[in-house]
Amino acid sequence: MTVRVMLVSPALGEAQRQVRFDGGESVDAGALRQTRAVAAAVRAEVVRADIVRTDTVRADAAPAATRCYYGASARCRETAVALGLEAARAPELGDLDVGSWRGRTLDEVTEAEPRAVADWLADPASAPHGGESLHALIARVGAWLDGRSAETGRITAVVEPAVIRAALVHALGLPAAVFWRLDVAPLSVTELSGRAGRWNLRCGRPLGSGLSEGARRQ
């Protein structure tokens, strides 16, 4: 038996539209409407067809065969709620910690600290903002992923794009520099199946597309 890990990217917030390092902002109203529009189809695949959407996230309600989590950011939690997933908060799946850059736009940081930004983008071990390096993020997310490889069934996690990129780099044994070349669209699903050292990838697809086909394969 293998485990299937479904990584769901959250809906957009204002920080993402402004290309700003997330400062804890919420998902905007339009993105929430888009999320709710696909909620029923998502629940039919990742949890159970008869789950009723609630406005709170409960950590103890998902059935044993389907575990649901969300990363430690406002928009991950709000996306999980909008999808009707009864999920547990997973701090180890939090976004990349960018330290002093949090809440600032990339243009602002680049103008103020051009050398620091250049070093950050070129060196995965660099953390000029005083937060977390890419290497540290990949190791953290990789440890969580490998910890799931002894499980069976389905795991769904609503997590930031950086966490999905880190999971892919780890699972596929890619060089850390590839992290910046992986694009993760909002409200898409990236699936990993298998176990530590033998992960298979199904690349991201929009939420609500191909779900019935995925359910039939189970």
N, C-alpha and C positions, 0 to 999 in steps of 0.2 A: 504494500500500500504506500501511496505517496500523499503528500500534502499539497494543496493548491493555495497559494498566497495571492490574493487579489489586492493590488495597490491602487487605490482610487485617489486621483488628484482633486483637491477641493475647488469650489467655485471661486470666481474672481472677487477680489476686494479692490478698494481704491488704491491701495499700495501697489498692487500688481499693475494696474492701469497706468500708474505714474512711474513705473520702474523704480520703486522705492523699497529699500530693505524693510521688511515687515516690522511694524511697531506695535502689533497687537490689534490692528483694525479688523472690523467685522466684514462679512460678505455684503455686497451691495444688494439692493432690493431686486434689481433685474436678474442678477445671477441666482438669487434664491428662488425666484419664480421658475427659472430654467431648471434648477435642480429638482424642485418638486414635480416638475412635469415628467421626469423620468423615474421618480421614486418607486412607483409600483412595479415597474419592470425590473429595477435593480433588486428590490426585496425578493422578488420571485426567484432570482438566481442566487443571491448571496446569503439569504437567510431562509425564509419560508414564505410561501404565497399567502398564508393566512395571518401574517404579522400585521398588526394595526399600527400605523404611524402615531407616535406620541411626540410631545413637545419637550420631553426630557430624555436624557441619555442614561440608560440604566446599565450598570456593569454586569448584572447577574441574570439577565433575562434571556440571552441568546441560547439556543439549544446547544448541547454538547458538541454536535458535529460541525457547528458553525460558530466560530469565535470572531467577534467584531471589535475593532479598536479604532481610536482616533489619535492623531498626533497632538502635541501640546500647543495648539494655537487656536485662536478664536475662530478662524475660518474653517479649520478642520472640524472642530466641534459643531459649528453651525451647519456645515455640509452634512455631517453624519445625522444630525437631527432632521434636516430637511429631507434626507433620503429615507428617514424612518428606521434607521439602523439603531438597535439597542446595543450600544458599544461602551467599552471601557477605555478610559484615558490611559495612554501609554507614553509616559514621559521619555522613554528611551527612543521614541520615534519622533521627537521634537525636531524642528527645523534647525538648519545650520546656525549656530550662535555667531553673529557677526559683531558682537561686542559694542564698541563705540559707534559703529556705523548704523546701528538699529534706528529705524525711523527716518533715515536720510535717503535722498535719491542717489542713484549711481552717479549721475552727472555732478551732484554737489560734492560727493566724496572724491571723484576723479579730479575735479578742479582744485580741491583743497589738499589732496594727498596723492598726486599722480604716481609717484614712485611706489607708494604703498599698494595702490591698486594694481599696478603692473606686476609687482612681486607676487601679490595674492593670486592673480590669474595665471602666473607662470609656474609657481612653485606650490604643489599640493600640501607641502609641510608648513607653509607660511600662514601666519595669523596676525597680520599687522594691526588689526582692529582690537586685539586683546581677547578675542573670543576663541573659536574653535577652528582648527585647520581642516582641510578636506580629508586628509588622512585620518584625523580623529573622527570625523563624521562617518566616513566609510567603515571604520573599525566598529563604531557604536552600532550602526544600523546592521552591519554584517553579523555582529554577535547576536542581535535579536533574531535575524533571519535564520541563522544556523541553529538557534535554540528551538525554532519551530520545526526543524527537519525531522525530528523524531515523532512528530505528531501525524495524524491522518485527518482526512476530511478537508474542510475549507476554512480559510482565514481571510477576513476582509479588513483592510486598514485604510482609513482616510488620512492621507499624509501629504505633506508639502512636496512639491516637485523635487527639491533638493534631496529629500529622503528617498524618493523613487530612483533618482539618478544614482545615489550611493548604493542602493540595494542592487541595481543592475551591474554597477562596476564590480561589486563584491561577488555577486552570484556567477557572473560570467568570466571572472578573473581578468578584467580589463585593466589597462594602465589607468592610474588615477587621473591623468591629464584628459582622458576621454570624457570625464564628468561634464565638462563645459560644452561638449558637442552633442549631448543628449537633450532633445527637446521633449518636454512633457506638457501636453495640452490640458487646459482646465477641464474638469469633469470627464476625464478619460480613465480607462482601466488598463493597467499593465499586470500581466499574470505570470507568476513563476510557479513551476510545479516540479516536484522531485524531492531532493534532500541535499544536505551540505555536500558540496563538491560535484553534484550532478543536477544542477538546476537547469530546467528548460524554460525558455522565454516565449511568451505570446505578447507581441508588442501592443502598445496602447491603442485602445479603440474608444470611441465616444460612449458614454454611459447610455444604456437603453438600446444599443445596436447589437444584434447578434446574441441577445441574452437567451432567447428560447433555444437556440442551437447549443449554447453552452450548457444550459440546464439538461438538455437531452444527453449530453456526453457523460453526465454524472449518473 
